[in-house]
Amino acid sequence: MNLKQLLLAGGALLGTTVAQAGGFQVTLAGQKNNGMGGVGTGLALDQASMFYNPGALAMVRERGVQIGVNATMARQAFRPQYAQYGFDRQLDNTVTTPFNVYAGFGPTEGKWRAGIAVYTPFGSKLDYADGWEGRSALTEIDLKSVFVQPTVSYAITDKLSVGAGLVVFAYGAVNLQRDIPVQNAGNGEFGHIELDGKADQKIGYNVGVYYKPLDKVSVGLSYRSQIDAHVKGGDVTFSNLPNSAVVASRFTASKFDVTLPLPATFNVGIGVMPSEKLTIGFDVNYAQWSKYKQLEFTFDQPVNGSTTSSSVRDYKNSFTFRLGGQYKVTDAFTVRLGGSLDQSPVKDGYVTPETPDANRLGATAGLSYKFGEHFGVDLSTQFISLKKRTQTQEELVANGTTDRVAGTYKTNIVIPGIGLNYTF
Amino acid sequence: MNTLQKYSSSALLLGLGLAGCQPEMHSPKYDRGTADFSKYVAVGNSLTAGFSDGGLYLEGQVYSYPNILSQQFAKVGGGPFTQPLFSDAQSNGSGYLRLAGFTTATPPDEPSPITANVTTGLAVRGFYTPPRQTTPIPLQMPPRPLYTKITDFNINNLGVPGIRLSDIETVGYGSQAGNPYFERITPDAQATQTYLARVTASNPTFFSNWLGNNDVLGYATAGGYSSFITSPTDFADKNSKVIDALTAGGAKGIVATIPDVTNVPYFTTVGPRFRAQLTRLGSTGFVALTGAGSTRKLIARDDIRNDTGGRQLLTLTSSPYLGLLGTVGGRYWRELAISQLRNPTTGAVNQLDYQTLLGALIRTAAVDTTKAFGTPENPLPSALILDDEEQQQVLTATAAFNTAIRSKAASKGLAVFDSNAFFSGVAQSGFITNGVNNTASFITGNLFSLDGVHPTPRGYAVIANEMIKAINAQYGSTIPFVNPNAYRGVRIP
């Protein structure tokens, strides 16, 4: 399977999630890992090691091909501080399908392993209710990314292996829409702007070390570099604006540029195998979100009289703690459980509708069944609860972040997923 | 295989079950605190009536801040709130201004808005013809419209456009010779009832009182040419009487201070543009009349207020005449006389009266219209400019009025909406509502309607929210806010 085929395969499923992890990260790269709270840096479970820790790939016993897909279903309630009606706003329901594809090769007894991974590490899709209070900040967002990662891994000794992947940011797309607070005399509608663009292809890397000092203990380190998603010459489309020249002349842009940092993550993991049947993993991820200072669009012509539009983000670096385990009930049947604690990179009073983020608590479960020697199915489900988070207009004024809306967000996400794998 | 099916179906069920798990927040609990909103009565002037775009009409009434408040009060036990609404067939009420478009201007000149009068669907039931006046000059003033009377006089919104606090004890203010808006809500049998008596009889459990704007505003919008400023003593006395009447039955309430009227678009829109024009033309200023007589004043170009400084304020109404500076003629005076004498139905003007009035106006101002407009002989009329001295009088009076309002409110333990402080803040840095920046700018600021003085529905919603804030703070209530963006600003063609 070459890269192009993989991409095409991905294209059919192309999608992302409602920011399944902190910020707009999506950490659903392996179906087994998904059932175990997302651990993986300190383990050598399967081909998904290419994402979690390329260094562990050489320690994965089987070679194989695996594919996974998840259905992210987010449910959100928003209670604005300045509401019009006595009920909470809800997101229009969207289902997105982040996916992952891995193919790992190498000699049966050799020290080398190589492979290729395709995954969707960042994304967000949100569709707010018509006429919602934050409409001038955002009505819809759809952020997609597909990374392709050729990977090599080498076992230096029986206990120590290293690996590296060239991360190709193969596909990135952003569609962002919001209302413009100018009402036309025709139907009283607000104006509307849609920004739609594709990101330039970029290169990054993913490196890792895996060390298994004891039979029952393994540790891993990995680092995925930052890649800037840079959209140049995206399309700007206006609708519903008044016809009068006084207004129209202020909204003449047709192209935009924007850069969105997809931050580096540093990962540490420990694996413990108390028995043949039981594997426990503990991971800590550290995402360098502080690179995300502001979201700045530049336009070829004015939007509301200005060729730039800048919005403060000031994210902070954040930790995610993950704990999960699997138990082999029989040779063919494995069950998994896990949990995660995901610290939000968004500071208090900085929450934006496109990333209605908060600290997250995740509970996961999963199972695998092997049909004979080669073929297996992995099922996983995650339930992620975002802590209820309130920001007041007073806080927004104090922070200079009044381009967003004051109120209380509460989000739950459910992500069932299925994976198929063929090992040889 | 069986095991797999069992587990996979349970996992699927788990997934679906959780997917249906819409996050719930506890139902909001709204509390009335120590106030009782079962009978809310609103006392005030045009702002309270919902006056907007230079007129009182149904849409403005529906979006009056008392009506918005009453809808929020209803969530904490507030009772029905009846307004003296115009009927659907007469929804345009007194008539109002609509935005017809914009002038085409060649930069650096900016396009100006073009407004037009809405003259259909009015609630005019007839006319009152005042008796021929004999002093200071003999004149027959034209008939004035009378508006369709309401049928149910048991109303909660007692806002009367044009009323001054100094008018509240005037007998006959609700007669045909008085204020047509008060006449409209006054039963014929009680034509002599004063506004204060009407307020006293309203017997609320909760009230809002925002009277007093017109005690400075009339003078200010007339550029100090006509009207007058109420004396602070009279103001304090009558303010006291209204509050005493409203609280006699133990009612709680909210009062509002008088905003600094010099911050409204009526005064801040034309000046900066004109100053820029004069700069381009190389003119350093002009001569204007000040006050009601013939006193002249030199207005330096760089003393016209804009973002960078200056003091002199040009009214929105000055706009059509500023282009005439430097040319010979007396168009302003002719149009002033015609506007005062024109019959509202026929459009006819009695020529004799016209000559009499025009002569008097020109004599009083000592104007020679054969000279260039803007020179000492033919100065810019006083009504088109609120100069620094006139502003000083407005500011001094506003401060005195607000002291009276605040101290009376404090003595009764009432909530206070400091609209003066609030609108000063708006003028300085705008006011953001759910991510939308609103300002005190004309048309584009969202808050002020086409008359440049009265709020838009958005502006009234913002006022309602600020009042709710003050009420919640004073009475420990938790009345929810509204989303101001759900109320329109100025709709642009």
HADDOCK unambig.tbl for C-alpha pairs under 7 A between the chains (distance, minus, plus):
assign (segid A and resid 73 and name CA) (segid B and resid 19 and name CA) 6.46 0.50 0.50
assign (segid A and resid 75 and name CA) (segid B and resid 22 and name CA) 5.39 0.50 0.50
assign (segid A and resid 75 and name CA) (segid B and resid 23 and name CA) 6.58 0.50 0.50
assign (segid A and resid 76 and name CA) (segid B and resid 22 and name CA) 6.80 0.50 0.50
assign (segid A and resid 76 and name CA) (segid B and resid 23 and name CA) 6.21 0.50 0.50
assign (segid A and resid 77 and name CA) (segid B and resid 23 and name CA) 6.04 0.50 0.50
assign (segid A and resid 77 and name CA) (segid B and resid 24 and name CA) 6.89 0.50 0.50
assign (segid A and resid 82 and name CA) (segid B and resid 481 and name CA) 5.14 0.50 0.50
assign (segid A and resid 82 and name CA) (segid B and resid 482 and name CA) 5.24 0.50 0.50
assign (segid A and resid 82 and name CA) (segid B and resid 483 and name CA) 4.72 0.50 0.50
assign (segid A and resid 83 and name CA) (segid B and resid 481 and name CA) 6.26 0.50 0.50
assign (segid A and resid 83 and name CA) (segid B and resid 482 and name CA) 5.02 0.50 0.50
assign (segid A and resid 83 and name CA) (segid B and resid 483 and name CA) 4.62 0.50 0.50
assign (segid A and resid 84 and name CA) (segid B and resid 482 and name CA) 4.71 0.50 0.50
assign (segid A and resid 84 and name CA) (segid B and resid 483 and name CA) 4.73 0.50 0.50
assign (segid A and resid 133 and name CA) (segid B and resid 434 and name CA) 6.26 0.50 0.50
assign (segid A and resid 133 and name CA) (segid B and resid 483 and name CA) 6.96 0.50 0.50
assign (segid A and resid 134 and name CA) (segid B and resid 434 and name CA) 5.96 0.50 0.50
assign (segid A and resid 134 and name CA) (segid B and resid 435 and name CA) 6.67 0.50 0.50
assign (segid A and resid 136 and name CA) (segid B and resid 435 and name CA) 6.19 0.50 0.50
assign (segid A and resid 136 and name CA) (segid B and resid 436 and name CA) 6.60 0.50 0.50
assign (segid A and resid 137 and name CA) (segid B and resid 435 and name CA) 6.24 0.50 0.50
assign (segid A and resid 181 and name CA) (segid B and resid 436 and name CA) 6.54 0.50 0.50
assign (segid A and resid 183 and name CA) (segid B and resid 491 and name CA) 5.01 0.50 0.50
assign (segid A and resid 183 and name CA) (segid B and resid 492 and name CA) 6.26 0.50 0.50
assign (segid A and resid 184 and name CA) (segid B and resid 491 and name CA) 5.08 0.50 0.50
assign (segid A and resid 184 and name CA) (segid B and resid 492 and name CA) 4.78 0.50 0.50
assign (segid A and resid 184 and name CA) (segid B and resid 493 and name CA) 5.69 0.50 0.50
assign (segid A and resid 185 and name CA) (segid B and resid 491 and name CA) 4.61 0.50 0.50
assign (segid A and resid 185 and name CA) (segid B and resid 492 and name CA) 4.92 0.50 0.50
assign (segid A and resid 185 and name CA) (segid B and resid 493 and name CA) 4.61 0.50 0.50
assign (segid A and resid 186 and name CA) (segid B and resid 493 and name CA) 6.65 0.50 0.50
assign (segid A and resid 188 and name CA) (segid B and resid 491 and name CA) 6.51 0.50 0.50
assign (segid A and resid 242 and name CA) (segid B and resid 492 and name CA) 5.79 0.50 0.50
assign (segid A and resid 242 and name CA) (segid B and resid 493 and name CA) 5.43 0.50 0.50
assign (segid A and resid 243 and name CA) (segid B and resid 493 and name CA) 6.16 0.50 0.50
assign (segid A and resid 244 and name CA) (segid B and resid 493 and name CA) 5.88 0.50 0.50
assign (segid A and resid 369 and name CA) (segid B and resid 4 and name CA) 6.72 0.50 0.50
assign (segid A and resid 381 and name CA) (segid B and resid 15 and name CA) 6.52 0.50 0.50
assign (segid A and resid 402 and name CA) (segid B and resid 432 and name CA) 6.84 0.50 0.50
assign (segid A and resid 402 and name CA) (segid B and resid 435 and name CA) 5.57 0.50 0.50
assign (segid A and resid 403 and name CA) (segid B and resid 435 and name CA) 4.36 0.50 0.50
assign (segid A and resid 404 and name CA) (segid B and resid 434 and name CA) 6.66 0.50 0.50
assign (segid A and resid 404 and name CA) (segid B and resid 435 and name CA) 4.97 0.50 0.50
assign (segid A and resid 405 and name CA) (segid B and resid 434 and name CA) 4.81 0.50 0.50
assign (segid A and resid 405 and name CA) (segid B and resid 435 and name CA) 5.63 0.50 0.50
assign (segid A and resid 406 and name CA) (segid B and resid 434 and name CA) 6.71 0.50 0.50
assign (segid A and resid 410 and name CA) (segid B and resid 23 and name CA) 6.28 0.50 0.50
assign (segid A and resid 411 and name CA) (segid B and resid 23 and name CA) 6.16 0.50 0.50
assign (segid A and resid 412 and name CA) (segid B and resid 23 and name CA) 6.15 0.50 0.50
assign (segid A and resid 414 and name CA) (segid B and resid 15 and name CA) 6.51 0.50 0.50
assign (segid A and resid 414 and name CA) (segid B and resid 18 and name CA) 6.23 0.50 0.50
assign (segid A and resid 414 and name CA) (segid B and resid 19 and name CA) 5.64 0.50 0.50
assign (segid A and resid 416 and name CA) (segid B and resid 15 and name CA) 5.78 0.50 0.50
